[in-house]
Amino acid sequence: MELLKVQGSDNRFILLDQTLLDHALTQDELTAFTTWVCQAEKTDGVLVVDQASHAGPLGQMTVINADGSRASMCGNGLRTVARYLADKYGQDEFTVETPAADLRVARQENFAIGVPAFAVEISPIRTDLTALPAQNLGQRPLLNTVVPEFSDHLRFSTVAVPNPHLISFVEDDEDLNSTLAELGQRLNAENSYFPQGVNLNFAKILGKNQLFVRTYERGVGFTNACGTGMSATSWAFSQIFPEDYDGNVFITVFNPGGMVKTRLHLADSNPWIELVGNATIMGIFEVEESALHRGSWSDGQVHFEASPEQAAYQDFVAEIKK
Ligand SMILES: N[C@@H](CCC[C@H](N)C(=O)O)C(=O)O
């Protein structure tokens, strides 16, 4: 049985195609395998690929966070699932079923030599607080709003794409580090505002249509990048800083793991965000199916073949950091 280790903006996942198994893993087996493999392989989650439940999409994606919790969406993960299905079925443009919607994906020109790239649709975009869900924050969505319970100097915005995001534009590195860690932990433990936790994104505006975003993810903690987080932050940026935003061109979003491009299609009948970035295969595991059902493997039971794509990606990141 082959499993992939993949990354989008160095947000790392194990990709498990359940259709290749003799017996699909049960939900409990998936949870146990995910919590074990994410610790063992230092990945942020497992992306489960299945047959779509209805006609149209080329496959279905389920996202399991490192702690075993389920998420309605994953932007970086969807690019790697799109790459996997595109290679498997020889198609470059199709839809993928996710819990909230069938989402469009399309192969793009490589970001650099050996760095394949995909565009994915991020939608639906919902601003009502019930969509996150959020409570004890008043009736209106937060939009650059002071929330003294969260910080004495930062402002916050909320949006679901459709997984929940809380966003703040910051200036100090101190906020990008300790404030983000402290608030991210607080709002993802038992708390009276986000009963199901929230993905917390802190962003710096680097220039016209240029952002840096760092995310503390629900179910994970600090990640190298969060695709839905960068998309949600791009949306908040367009609403709060119209003088720095040009809707006719892509926004460049840097993150600790690399860079993506986003573009907002808010005038469409179903508003959506286009997220473009790398979809990199880090390597392939060969493992007995029984180890997946058991929820772990030992060194002798697995063979890992690293892919040259990761080195090509690292060269690309070195180039953009210059
Ligand atoms: N890394 C993802 C988001 C994964 C889900 C998130 N942790 C949640 O629970 O909502 C991305 O790239 O979007």
The ligand as an ORCA input file, in Angstrom:
! r2SCAN-3c Opt
* xyz 0 1
  N      -4.030     23.838      7.086
  C      -5.300     24.081      6.577
  C      -6.451     24.189      7.529
  C      -6.700     22.863      8.259
  C      -7.951     22.855      9.088
  C      -7.896     23.745     10.284
  N      -6.900     23.372     11.238
  C      -9.287     23.737     10.963
  O      -9.479     22.982     11.937
  O     -10.151     24.473     10.504
  C      -5.334     25.023      5.396
  O      -4.341     25.040      4.655
  O      -6.355     25.651      5.129
*
